[in-house]
Amino acid sequence: LLHAGIIIGCILIICLMLWVSLRLASPIGARLGRTGLNILNRLFGLLLAAIAAQILASGLLGLFPGLR
């Protein structure tokens, strides 16, 4: 019962953080401007590509242990 309460509490905190971030998205976007949003878009794209490369490398090492 305690674990269920902790999980529900964590879910509620995450929902609140998501609501706040979505609520503030328009003012933040207006303040950053078009150039700032383009810069953030490229940075997050690069971060996503790095994560994808790491997952791919881990998968290949698991599939082909001789690559180590």
C-alpha positions as CSV (number, residue, x, y, z in Angstrom):
1,L,0.0,0.0,0.0
2,L,2.9,2.4,0.8
3,H,4.5,1.6,-2.6
4,A,1.3,2.3,-4.4
5,G,1.0,5.7,-2.7
6,I,4.6,6.6,-3.6
7,I,4.0,5.6,-7.2
8,I,0.7,7.6,-7.4
9,G,2.5,10.6,-5.8
10,C,5.3,10.4,-8.3
11,I,2.8,10.2,-11.2
12,L,1.0,13.3,-9.8
13,I,4.3,15.2,-9.5
14,I,5.2,14.3,-13.1
15,C,1.7,15.3,-14.3
16,L,2.1,18.7,-12.5
17,M,5.5,19.3,-14.0
18,L,4.2,18.4,-17.5
19,W,1.2,20.8,-17.1
20,V,3.5,23.6,-16.0
21,S,5.9,23.1,-18.9
22,L,3.1,23.0,-21.4
23,R,1.4,26.0,-19.8
24,L,4.6,28.0,-20.1
25,A,5.6,26.8,-23.6
26,S,4.0,29.8,-25.4
27,P,5.6,32.5,-23.2
28,I,9.0,30.8,-23.4
29,G,8.7,30.4,-27.1
30,A,7.8,34.1,-27.5
31,R,10.7,35.1,-25.4
32,L,13.2,32.9,-27.3
33,G,12.1,34.0,-30.7
34,R,12.4,32.1,-34.0
35,T,16.2,31.9,-33.9
36,G,16.3,30.7,-30.3
37,L,13.8,28.0,-31.1
38,N,15.7,26.9,-34.1
39,I,18.9,26.6,-32.0
40,L,17.1,24.6,-29.4
41,N,15.6,22.4,-32.1
42,R,19.0,21.6,-33.5
43,L,20.5,21.0,-30.0
44,F,17.8,18.6,-29.0
45,G,18.0,16.9,-32.4
46,L,21.7,16.3,-31.8
47,L,21.1,15.0,-28.3
48,L,18.5,12.6,-29.7
49,A,20.9,11.4,-32.4
50,A,23.6,10.8,-29.8
51,I,21.2,8.7,-27.6
52,A,20.1,6.7,-30.7
53,A,23.7,6.0,-31.6
54,Q,24.4,4.8,-28.0
55,I,21.4,2.5,-28.1
56,L,22.4,1.2,-31.5
57,A,26.0,0.6,-30.3
58,S,24.8,-1.2,-27.2
59,G,22.5,-3.4,-29.2
60,L,25.3,-4.3,-31.7
61,L,27.7,-5.2,-28.9
62,G,25.0,-7.4,-27.3
63,L,24.3,-9.0,-30.7
64,F,28.0,-9.4,-31.7
65,P,30.1,-9.9,-28.5
66,G,33.2,-10.2,-30.7
67,L,33.1,-6.5,-31.4
68,R,34.4,-5.6,-27.9
